[in-house]
């Protein structure tokens, strides 16, 4: 079996780019190797790995879980099925957080439900003056996130626990979160590889707003005067998020769309 033959067979079963990437990861060959020396034989263990991955990909398993990594904001993060795969729409949460941190001297930031750590780690690397604490209820997520921070050289204080429990008595200049916000029974949960992702990170098992409600209800006690709360949410949760923020006494509630023009992040400050 040559590189060319392996790729040809796989491309009949899965997306051609996925097939190429999986072959590169299985064999250690670069894209250039594939183009320049397609007749190179694929050794048996590499072919066995490749075939297994192609079959799993064909069954819907996300590429990121097969190769164990995914990119976010130009950095490579390790992922496992214990954490969500980074989504490009989370970019806007980072951009807005950076905007709120601008001009603050040594801001304290809290990331709730950090998962693989992409939000906390991106902020730590892009706002080096900030002190970042990141919380997740899942030990396995904390393990993945700590590992990512170590590999990327980010200084983040990771703590295991339920939402605000690990930061009792502490106050922040900024609280950010990408909580589970998909409603239970949303048909979306059955599509695009989502069944392979941790359901606890995707859905609250209720109307999609229970984690957002919990965060809003407890955020004020953990914000310094004028501190901001920013969180990601679903396409139809902008208005209700602003209403919840205003009802809880937050000021200047706003919603920002993602790059696809979909309502994605809401936020407000507490005086
Ligand atoms: N944006 C993700 C999705 O629609 C959901 C992420 C989340 O629940 N935090 O697949």
Boltz pocket constraint, residues with backbone or C-beta under 6 A from the ligand:
constraints:
  - pocket:
      binder: B
      contacts: [[A, 87], [A, 178], [A, 179], [A, 180], [A, 181], [A, 182], [A, 194], [A, 201], [A, 202], [A, 203], [A, 232]]
      max_distance: 6.0
